[in-house]
Amino acid sequence: MFDDMSILITGGTGSFGHKFTQTLLERYQPKKIIIFSRDELKQYEMQQRFNNEKMRYFIGDVRDQQRLTQACNGVDYVIHAAALKQVPAAEYNPTECIRTNITGAENVIHAAIAKRVKRVIALSTDKAANPVNLYGATKLASDKLFVAANNMVGDEIPRFAVVRYGNVIGSRGSVVPLFKQLVDDGACEIPITDFDMTRFWITLQQGVDLVLKGFARMYGGEIFVPKIPSVKITDLARAIAPGLSQRHVGIRPGEKLHEKMVPRDDSHRTIEFEDHYVITPGIKFSDADVDYRRNRLGECGRPVQQGFAYDSGRNPWFLTVPEIRQLQREAER
């Protein structure tokens, strides 16, 4: 569905944008891939890797609606990946986080509507489910904006959906590069925020594939949540730094012990599919009733039990230390 199409990726110079661009060029014949971001150095570096006639590089900030609207000229699909994502930084700089993650989301919506983009998928995070930090709260607000945007257009285009997943293996800002750097530096111990902490775990490629399928599956208004494994932070440390002792340092400002991707309060509108969940809209759209139990690919799901929650600490699927190492190797290929 991406052959001869124009795709815009906001925040496209990040880890996700690199992997998404690579996947598009390997699997499809897109007309254009537009990388929209504010960092000229990262754009220059990305141009060295993806020096392809299909590539376009737009310097701009999602806070600037006019520049976004210009970038959306002739665009068919938008992936909104731009965000301020560092939890502690958001706690200390709340206004900046709000401007990028909430106002930026609103600007993407208005630009996509103005230029009649076909479909838009916004990237979310497990921290948006029952948020306890500002980053999660801004992403929850962003999720709500993208879901409600379908009501703004009625039965017209674009259609908007959200993809929500957990920690990405090896992405910038994840704990994996930190642990590896400590090992390389000859550290004698690994700092652990809490010995009981767990996280959902996904590779970049899995995240990209989820978004690609999301475009094919979506009606509009869905929050797609993949079924993925959890890891114990202590097992992760053992996988990366075997033999090193672990030192408890305490949870950082805004951190959770366990993450959720489907909160219990959303169980009444959550549908389970073979490899993912869909949180259906909490509002009724004006255009038509949609049966979200069967998506556009023909895949069928069923409602989860009342009170269901998808929690990294209660997830039935945990990776062992050898499995973590194997997944890490696969992610680095």
KOLBA-378474 format. One record per residue (C-alpha): residue number from 1; residue in one letter; z, y, x. Coordinates in nm, 2 decimals. Each point is the difference from the previous one (the first is absolute). Layout:
<sites>
NUM:a:Z:Y:X
...
</sites>
This chain:
<sites>
1:m:0.00:0.00:0.00
2:f:0.01:0.23:0.31
3:d:-0.36:-0.04:0.10
4:d:-0.18:0.33:0.00
5:m:0.32:0.18:-0.12
6:s:0.19:0.29:0.15
7:i:0.36:-0.05:0.07
8:l:0.26:0.26:0.09
9:i:0.33:-0.09:0.18
10:t:0.27:0.26:0.01
11:g:0.22:-0.04:0.30
12:g:-0.28:-0.21:0.13
13:t:0.10:0.03:0.37
14:g:0.31:-0.21:-0.06
15:s:0.04:-0.38:0.05
16:f:-0.12:-0.07:-0.35
17:g:-0.30:0.22:0.03
18:h:-0.11:-0.17:0.33
19:k:0.02:-0.35:-0.15
20:f:-0.16:0.10:-0.33
21:t:-0.29:0.17:0.18
22:q:-0.05:-0.31:0.22
23:t:0.01:-0.23:-0.30
24:l:-0.25:0.21:-0.20
25:l:-0.25:0.01:0.29
26:e:0.03:-0.37:0.06
27:r:-0.03:-0.12:-0.36
28:y:-0.21:0.26:-0.18
29:q:-0.28:0.25:0.04
30:p:0.17:0.32:-0.11
31:k:-0.20:0.32:-0.03
32:k:0.28:0.22:0.15
33:i:0.36:-0.04:0.11
34:i:0.17:0.33:0.01
35:i:0.32:0.03:0.21
36:f:0.21:0.29:-0.13
37:s:0.30:0.10:0.21
38:r:0.16:0.30:0.17
39:d:0.03:-0.13:0.36
40:e:-0.30:0.09:0.20
41:l:0.11:-0.21:0.30
42:k:0.04:-0.32:-0.21
43:q:-0.34:0.08:-0.16
44:y:-0.16:0.03:0.35
45:e:0.16:-0.33:0.11
46:m:-0.12:-0.17:-0.32
47:q:-0.35:0.12:0.06
48:q:0.00:-0.17:0.33
49:r:0.07:-0.33:-0.17
50:f:-0.22:0.05:-0.31
51:n:-0.30:0.18:0.13
52:n:-0.22:-0.10:-0.29
53:e:-0.26:0.20:-0.19
54:k:0.19:-0.08:-0.33
55:m:0.31:0.17:0.12
56:r:0.11:0.35:-0.10
57:y:0.30:0.18:0.13
58:f:0.16:0.28:-0.20
59:i:0.29:0.20:0.14
60:g:0.22:0.10:-0.29
61:d:0.35:-0.03:-0.16
62:v:0.07:-0.16:-0.34
63:r:0.20:0.31:-0.07
64:d:-0.33:0.19:-0.01
65:q:-0.16:-0.08:-0.34
66:q:-0.32:0.21:0.08
67:r:-0.07:-0.20:0.32
68:l:0.07:-0.33:-0.18
69:t:-0.25:0.10:-0.27
70:q:-0.26:0.07:0.26
71:a:0.06:-0.33:0.17
72:c:-0.04:-0.19:-0.34
73:n:-0.36:0.12:-0.05
74:g:-0.21:-0.31:-0.07
75:v:0.29:-0.24:0.05
76:d:0.03:-0.32:-0.21
77:y:0.34:-0.13:0.11
78:v:0.31:0.16:0.14
79:i:0.29:-0.17:0.18
80:h:0.30:0.23:0.02
81:a:0.19:-0.10:0.31
82:a:0.12:0.34:0.12
83:a:0.38:0.04:-0.01
84:l:0.30:0.10:0.20
85:k:0.17:-0.34:0.04
86:q:0.29:0.02:0.24
87:v:0.32:-0.05:-0.20
88:p:0.24:0.20:0.23
89:a:-0.26:0.28:0.05
90:a:-0.04:0.04:-0.38
91:e:0.38:0.02:-0.04
92:y:0.02:0.29:0.25
93:n:-0.33:0.17:-0.12
94:p:-0.01:-0.06:-0.37
95:t:-0.22:0.29:-0.10
96:e:-0.27:-0.11:0.24
97:c:0.01:-0.35:-0.13
98:i:-0.03:0.12:-0.36
99:r:-0.29:0.23:0.08
100:t:-0.20:-0.28:0.16
101:n:0.10:-0.30:-0.21
102:i:0.02:0.16:-0.35
103:t:-0.21:0.31:0.01
104:g:-0.25:-0.18:0.22
105:a:-0.02:-0.28:-0.26
106:e:-0.07:0.25:-0.28
107:n:-0.27:0.17:0.21
108:v:-0.17:-0.34:0.06
109:i:0.00:-0.06:-0.38
110:h:-0.15:0.34:-0.08
111:a:-0.26:-0.03:0.27
112:a:-0.11:-0.34:-0.12
113:i:-0.02:0.11:-0.36
114:a:-0.20:0.32:0.10
115:k:-0.26:-0.21:0.19
116:r:-0.01:-0.29:-0.24
117:v:0.11:-0.27:0.25
118:k:-0.03:-0.35:-0.15
119:r:0.34:-0.15:0.10
120:v:0.30:0.10:0.20
121:i:0.27:-0.22:0.15
122:a:0.32:0.16:0.14
123:l:0.21:-0.19:0.26
124:s:0.37:-0.03:-0.10
125:t:0.30:-0.16:0.16
126:d:0.29:-0.23:-0.08
127:k:0.22:0.30:0.05
128:a:-0.14:0.15:-0.32
129:a:0.18:-0.26:-0.21
130:n:0.35:0.12:-0.09
131:p:-0.01:0.25:0.29
132:v:0.31:0.10:0.19
133:n:-0.18:0.23:0.25
134:l:-0.22:0.30:-0.04
135:y:-0.31:-0.17:0.14
136:g:0.03:-0.27:-0.27
137:a:0.07:0.26:-0.27
138:t:-0.32:0.19:0.09
139:k:-0.20:-0.31:0.00
140:l:0.14:-0.10:-0.34
141:a:-0.11:0.35:-0.13
142:s:-0.34:-0.06:0.16
143:d:-0.03:-0.34:-0.17
144:k:0.08:0.16:-0.34
145:l:-0.26:0.28:0.06
146:f:-0.27:-0.25:0.07
147:v:0.08:-0.22:-0.30
148:a:0.02:0.30:-0.23
149:a:-0.33:0.14:0.14
150:n:-0.19:-0.26:-0.21
151:n:0.12:0.18:-0.31
152:m:-0.15:0.33:0.13
153:v:-0.35:-0.15:0.00
154:g:0.02:-0.21:-0.32
155:d:-0.29:-0.25:0.00
156:e:-0.18:0.20:0.28
157:i:0.01:-0.05:0.37
158:p:0.18:-0.02:0.24
159:r:0.24:-0.29:-0.06
160:f:0.32:0.00:0.21
161:a:0.22:-0.28:0.12
162:v:0.27:-0.06:0.26
163:v:0.06:-0.27:0.26
164:r:0.36:-0.06:0.11
165:y:0.10:-0.21:0.29
166:g:0.27:-0.04:0.27
167:n:0.02:0.05:0.37
168:v:-0.32:-0.04:0.19
169:i:0.01:-0.21:0.32
170:g:-0.05:0.22:0.31
171:s:-0.09:0.32:-0.18
172:r:0.11:0.32:0.16
173:g:0.36:0.07:-0.09
174:s:0.09:-0.36:-0.07
175:v:0.28:-0.17:0.19
176:v:-0.23:-0.25:0.18
177:p:-0.14:0.25:0.26
178:l:0.36:0.12:0.06
179:f:0.12:-0.35:0.07
180:k:-0.30:-0.07:0.23
181:q:0.06:0.32:0.19
182:l:0.36:-0.09:0.06
183:v:-0.10:-0.34:0.13
184:d:-0.26:0.16:0.23
185:d:0.26:0.25:0.12
186:g:0.23:-0.28:0.10
187:a:0.27:0.06:-0.26
188:c:0.29:-0.24:-0.02
189:e:0.05:0.03:-0.37
190:i:-0.18:0.08:-0.33
191:p:0.15:0.25:-0.24
192:i:0.04:-0.14:-0.35
193:t:0.07:0.24:-0.29
194:d:0.17:-0.27:-0.20
195:f:0.02:-0.38:0.06
196:d:-0.07:-0.07:-0.37
197:m:-0.30:0.23:-0.03
198:t:-0.33:-0.15:-0.14
199:r:-0.35:0.14:-0.05
200:f:-0.33:-0.10:-0.16
201:w:-0.26:-0.07:0.27
202:i:-0.38:0.04:-0.02
203:t:-0.28:0.03:0.25
204:l:-0.24:0.29:0.00
205:q:-0.29:-0.22:-0.09
206:q:0.19:-0.14:-0.31
207:g:0.07:0.36:-0.10
208:v:-0.36:0.09:0.03
209:d:-0.11:-0.31:-0.19
210:l:0.24:0.09:-0.28
211:v:-0.15:0.34:-0.04
212:l:-0.36:-0.13:0.01
213:k:0.09:-0.25:-0.28
214:g:0.19:0.27:-0.18
215:f:-0.32:0.20:-0.05
216:a:-0.17:-0.31:-0.15
217:r:0.31:-0.10:-0.21
218:m:0.10:0.34:-0.14
219:y:-0.04:0.15:-0.35
220:g:0.22:0.30:0.09
221:g:0.37:0.06:-0.01
222:e:0.11:-0.32:0.18
223:i:0.24:-0.03:0.29
224:f:-0.11:-0.30:0.20
225:v:0.27:-0.18:0.19
226:p:-0.09:-0.30:0.23
227:k:0.20:-0.32:0.04
228:i:0.10:0.02:0.36
229:p:0.28:-0.15:0.22
230:s:0.33:0.15:0.10
231:v:0.15:0.01:0.35
232:k:0.35:0.03:0.12
233:i:0.03:0.28:0.25
234:t:0.20:-0.22:0.23
235:d:-0.27:-0.27:-0.01
236:l:-0.26:0.27:0.07
237:a:0.20:0.10:0.31
238:r:0.02:-0.36:0.11
239:a:-0.37:-0.04:-0.04
240:i:-0.09:0.30:0.21
241:a:0.29:0.00:0.25
242:p:0.13:-0.36:0.03
243:g:0.31:-0.03:0.20
244:l:0.11:0.37:-0.02
245:s:0.33:0.08:-0.17
246:q:0.00:0.20:-0.32
247:r:0.22:0.31:-0.05
248:h:0.10:0.14:-0.34
249:v:-0.08:0.37:-0.02
250:g:0.03:0.07:-0.37
251:i:-0.25:0.09:-0.27
252:r:-0.19:0.33:0.05
253:p:0.01:0.28:-0.26
254:g:-0.19:-0.11:-0.31
255:e:-0.04:-0.36:0.09
256:k:0.06:-0.30:-0.23
257:l:0.14:-0.34:0.09
258:h:-0.27:-0.17:-0.20
259:e:-0.32:0.14:-0.15
260:k:-0.14:-0.05:-0.35
261:m:-0.37:0.01:-0.11
262:v:0.06:-0.08:-0.37
263:p:0.33:0.14:-0.13
264:r:0.18:-0.18:-0.27
265:d:-0.05:0.30:-0.23
266:d:-0.37:-0.06:0.01
267:s:0.01:-0.37:-0.08
268:h:-0.10:0.06:-0.37
269:r:-0.34:0.13:0.12
270:t:-0.07:-0.22:0.30
271:i:-0.26:-0.27:0.00
272:e:-0.01:-0.28:0.25
273:f:-0.33:-0.12:0.14
274:e:-0.06:-0.28:0.26
275:d:0.03:0.22:0.30
276:h:0.13:0.33:-0.13
277:y:0.19:0.19:-0.27
278:v:-0.12:0.29:-0.21
279:i:0.24:0.26:-0.13
280:t:-0.18:0.13:-0.31
281:p:0.01:0.37:-0.11
282:g:0.32:0.12:-0.16
283:i:-0.20:0.24:-0.22
284:k:-0.28:-0.07:-0.25
285:f:-0.33:0.14:0.10
286:s:-0.21:0.19:-0.25
287:d:-0.34:-0.18:0.05
288:a:0.06:-0.36:-0.09
289:d:0.24:-0.29:0.01
290:v:-0.04:-0.22:0.31
291:d:0.12:-0.36:0.03
292:y:0.12:0.00:0.35
293:r:0.07:-0.37:-0.01
294:r:-0.36:-0.05:0.09
295:n:-0.15:0.22:0.27
296:r:-0.36:0.10:0.06
297:l:-0.05:-0.30:0.23
298:g:0.10:-0.23:-0.28
299:e:0.33:-0.10:0.16
300:c:0.27:-0.08:-0.26
301:g:0.37:0.08:0.03
302:r:0.31:-0.04:-0.22
303:p:0.30:0.23:-0.05
304:v:0.30:-0.06:0.22
305:q:0.34:-0.08:-0.15
306:q:0.22:0.28:-0.11
307:g:0.22:0.12:0.28
308:f:-0.23:-0.12:0.27
309:a:0.01:0.19:0.33
310:y:-0.21:-0.04:0.32
311:d:0.25:0.05:0.27
312:s:-0.04:-0.06:0.38
313:g:0.36:-0.15:0.01
314:r:-0.06:-0.24:-0.29
315:n:-0.37:-0.08:0.08
316:p:-0.04:-0.39:0.00
317:w:-0.25:0.04:0.29
318:f:0.16:0.08:0.34
319:l:-0.18:-0.03:0.33
320:t:0.16:-0.21:0.28
321:v:0.01:0.13:0.36
322:p:-0.31:-0.21:0.10
323:e:-0.19:0.12:-0.32
324:i:0.08:0.36:0.09
325:r:-0.14:-0.05:0.35
326:q:-0.31:-0.16:-0.14
327:l:-0.06:0.28:-0.25
328:q:0.06:0.26:0.27
329:r:-0.27:-0.17:0.21
330:e:-0.24:0.00:-0.29
331:a:0.07:0.37:-0.06
332:e:-0.08:0.09:0.36
333:r:-0.35:-0.16:0.00
</sites>
